Amino acid sequence: MNAWSKRLAVIGGGMAGHLIAHAMRDLMTVTLIDPKTYVEVPMSVPRLLVEPDALPARIPYADFLPGVTLLRGLATAISERSVEVATAEGNTTVSFDYAVIATGSHYLDPLIKATSGTVDERKAEIAAAHRIYRSARRLLIVGGGAVGVEIAAEFVETFPDIKLTIIEQGNGLLRAAPSKFGDWATRFLGDHGVEIVLNDRLVSPAIGLQPSDGVVTTAAGRKIAADAIVWATGIKIATGFVAMCLADAVEADGRLKTDEYLRLQGRPNVFVAGDVTNLPERRVAIIAGQHAAAVAKNLKSLARSDQAKLVPYKPQPPGKGMGRLMVVTLGRQGGLTSLPFGQFRADFLARNIKSKDMLVGRVRKGVGLTS
Ligand SMILES: Cc1cc2nc3c(=O)[nH]c(=O)nc-3n(C[C@H](O)[C@H](O)[C@H](O)COP(=O)(O)OP(=O)(O)OC[C@H]3O[C@@H](n4cnc5c(N)ncnc54)[C@H](O)[C@@H]3O)c2cc1C
């Protein structure tokens, strides 16, 4: 069997999958399966909600994956050597010698992370949401994690007249971030007039819906004035199709049991990458990129020989080395930065690393695009 005859199915073309398909495009016969026709840089969404055309944040797969078969659809089942895919034209089967599961995670509201469609459809979705939020006098953001905080900061910067509230069911903002970030973000948003409601959650309207009469109700009985809601919460791992077929390889929360070579437990020809893995790491794009590089390296060896010796992957736990890297933007000019040697409330650092273009340039460069 020569290298070209090995078939690779990459399931999910998000922050990990698009890189793996790109790295392997000349070394195996690659099929990329995704319900979208493009990769979107998720980091851009907070900025695009206030300025929909601010960044070239979507890259059609066809622009950087020549020679790769692009199958638009959802994987619905996986077995040892094939994956079933539901497409608009009907169900189809993709056979593989190697596969990568990189189906990532969804948010409750697909506005926050794109789940389907074309670039034009996604642009229209963001623009419609922008119009609604822009015309609100009072906006409620549900979820005080990094996504909710970044969206809040973009709105206070661009639309200071909108009265903003964040509701978070935990006891602080940015609880999964480095230790100093929560206090820094609370101070920044408080200084910009944002009301922060902690230890409480919405009961009306129901999850995912918009208020009908300008008021929402919380579990603690608060009434909060809000014309519109940004649902920046409800993250779910997208591995239902694996659980149906290989239940013993999936944790209760949907994460996939991952071996030391980033393979699905008990499946030596199936790799996993990104948010779907059950490693003790943050679920962030920067880690998904590390997984992609490690998986591509081993797949390149396997393209040469099925018996190749694989290189183990070293997880990057949150408190150590690369695992400490994190930037939470606070608008276009700055933000909070964690590096391996410390945490910084230094705007120039956050601006240069991320806030300026929300990492869009870096992602484009990663697939050889300069503009
Ligand atoms: C608004 C926002 C801001 C963020 N900011 C940052 C940040 O600043 N820094 C950072 O490091 N991380 C950030 N993240 C987190 C980061 O986006 C994720 O950790 C990253 O996208 C995970 O990459 P992934 O490849 O595992 O999954 P994803 O990027 O979620 O990609 C999964 C892909 O799989 C596809 N898919 C899903 N189900 C199926 C199926 N059944 N069949 C086929 N395809 C399927 C999806 O369409 C998608 O293209 C942010 C996330 C959001 C939403």
PDBQT file of the ligand as one rigid body, heavy atoms in Angstrom, charges set to zero:
ROOT
HETATM    1  C1  LIG A 401     -16.796  33.023  21.496  1.00  0.00    +0.000 C 
HETATM    2  C2  LIG A 401     -15.631  32.108  21.828  1.00  0.00    +0.000 A 
HETATM    3  C3  LIG A 401     -14.412  32.644  22.160  1.00  0.00    +0.000 A 
HETATM    4  C4  LIG A 401     -13.328  31.814  22.442  1.00  0.00    +0.000 A 
HETATM    5  N1  LIG A 401     -12.125  32.382  22.742  1.00  0.00    +0.000 NA
HETATM    6  C5  LIG A 401     -11.048  31.590  22.885  1.00  0.00    +0.000 A 
HETATM    7  C6  LIG A 401      -9.744  32.165  23.073  1.00  0.00    +0.000 A 
HETATM    8  O1  LIG A 401      -9.601  33.372  23.129  1.00  0.00    +0.000 OA
HETATM    9  N2  LIG A 401      -8.676  31.354  23.164  1.00  0.00    +0.000 N 
HETATM   10  C7  LIG A 401      -8.808  30.009  23.080  1.00  0.00    +0.000 A 
HETATM   11  O2  LIG A 401      -7.770  29.317  23.127  1.00  0.00    +0.000 OA
HETATM   12  N3  LIG A 401     -10.017  29.408  22.957  1.00  0.00    +0.000 NA
HETATM   13  C8  LIG A 401     -11.147  30.165  22.846  1.00  0.00    +0.000 A 
HETATM   14  N4  LIG A 401     -12.382  29.599  22.677  1.00  0.00    +0.000 N 
HETATM   15  C9  LIG A 401     -12.515  28.141  22.763  1.00  0.00    +0.000 C 
HETATM   16  C10 LIG A 401     -12.197  27.488  21.426  1.00  0.00    +0.000 C 
HETATM   17  O3  LIG A 401     -12.966  28.065  20.419  1.00  0.00    +0.000 OA
HETATM   18  C11 LIG A 401     -12.422  25.995  21.480  1.00  0.00    +0.000 C 
HETATM   19  O4  LIG A 401     -11.697  25.442  22.542  1.00  0.00    +0.000 OA
HETATM   20  C12 LIG A 401     -11.990  25.378  20.160  1.00  0.00    +0.000 C 
HETATM   21  O5  LIG A 401     -12.814  25.850  19.121  1.00  0.00    +0.000 OA
HETATM   22  C13 LIG A 401     -12.013  23.869  20.214  1.00  0.00    +0.000 C 
HETATM   23  O6  LIG A 401     -11.593  23.396  18.983  1.00  0.00    +0.000 OA
HETATM   24  P1  LIG A 401     -12.141  21.992  18.437  1.00  0.00    +0.000 P 
HETATM   25  O7  LIG A 401     -11.502  21.767  17.133  1.00  0.00    +0.000 OA
HETATM   26  O8  LIG A 401     -12.040  20.970  19.491  1.00  0.00    +0.000 OA
HETATM   27  O9  LIG A 401     -13.714  22.211  18.233  1.00  0.00    +0.000 OA
HETATM   28  P2  LIG A 401     -14.509  23.271  17.409  1.00  0.00    +0.000 P 
HETATM   29  O10 LIG A 401     -13.692  24.432  17.059  1.00  0.00    +0.000 OA
HETATM   30  O11 LIG A 401     -15.775  23.430  18.193  1.00  0.00    +0.000 OA
HETATM   31  O12 LIG A 401     -14.853  22.545  16.046  1.00  0.00    +0.000 OA
HETATM   32  C14 LIG A 401     -15.677  21.420  15.962  1.00  0.00    +0.000 C 
HETATM   33  C15 LIG A 401     -16.115  21.236  14.524  1.00  0.00    +0.000 C 
HETATM   34  O13 LIG A 401     -16.805  20.011  14.428  1.00  0.00    +0.000 OA
HETATM   35  C16 LIG A 401     -17.965  20.194  13.648  1.00  0.00    +0.000 C 
HETATM   36  N5  LIG A 401     -18.915  19.166  14.075  1.00  0.00    +0.000 N 
HETATM   37  C17 LIG A 401     -19.612  19.091  15.222  1.00  0.00    +0.000 A 
HETATM   38  N6  LIG A 401     -20.341  17.959  15.269  1.00  0.00    +0.000 NA
HETATM   39  C18 LIG A 401     -20.079  17.299  14.113  1.00  0.00    +0.000 A 
HETATM   40  C19 LIG A 401     -20.497  16.063  13.576  1.00  0.00    +0.000 A 
HETATM   41  N7  LIG A 401     -21.344  15.243  14.226  1.00  0.00    +0.000 N 
HETATM   42  N8  LIG A 401     -20.041  15.704  12.362  1.00  0.00    +0.000 NA
HETATM   43  C20 LIG A 401     -19.174  16.498  11.675  1.00  0.00    +0.000 A 
HETATM   44  N9  LIG A 401     -18.715  17.676  12.150  1.00  0.00    +0.000 NA
HETATM   45  C21 LIG A 401     -19.173  18.053  13.351  1.00  0.00    +0.000 A 
HETATM   46  C22 LIG A 401     -18.397  21.614  13.921  1.00  0.00    +0.000 C 
HETATM   47  O14 LIG A 401     -19.191  22.133  12.868  1.00  0.00    +0.000 OA
HETATM   48  C23 LIG A 401     -17.054  22.328  14.040  1.00  0.00    +0.000 C 
HETATM   49  O15 LIG A 401     -16.614  22.817  12.797  1.00  0.00    +0.000 OA
HETATM   50  C24 LIG A 401     -13.488  30.406  22.406  1.00  0.00    +0.000 A 
HETATM   51  C25 LIG A 401     -14.738  29.869  22.087  1.00  0.00    +0.000 A 
HETATM   52  C26 LIG A 401     -15.803  30.705  21.784  1.00  0.00    +0.000 A 
HETATM   53  C27 LIG A 401     -17.134  30.092  21.417  1.00  0.00    +0.000 C 
ENDROOT
TORSDOF 0
